[in-house]
Amino acid sequence: MQLEAKYVFIINAIEALFFGMGFIIAPAMIMEMIGPATLVVGVAGVVLGVHYGITLVAIAILMLVNRNQPHSDFRQNVFLFFIILWTGTFIYQTYMVFAFGFESLMWIITIVSSLIFAILYGYQYYTNMSS
């Protein structure tokens, strides 16, 4: 049984919408749950959190728009974009754990989630390469 890209897009879009709306509605609370709120002081952290939330919602919309598209070079490049995005996110979050000692459960869940999505998109990129 082959994993269809549609399901990877849908699951990732749901997660991105969840975190994106959380960052838009309550950025200080989300950052407090994750841990880096102690590093970010004042309004700048809240503004950056809101902009990060808007970016996540835009990425979720991109995922939902692409979920039923037939395979093409553009869709293959979307897979490559998400591989780079989630790999970079994984590296950044792992650095934050080792540099600043964030050990909250929410932070660990986001690290594992980034790694899982990087692997899933890598699998989709590899299996659809010959198409």
Salt bridges, closest charged atoms under 4 A:
none
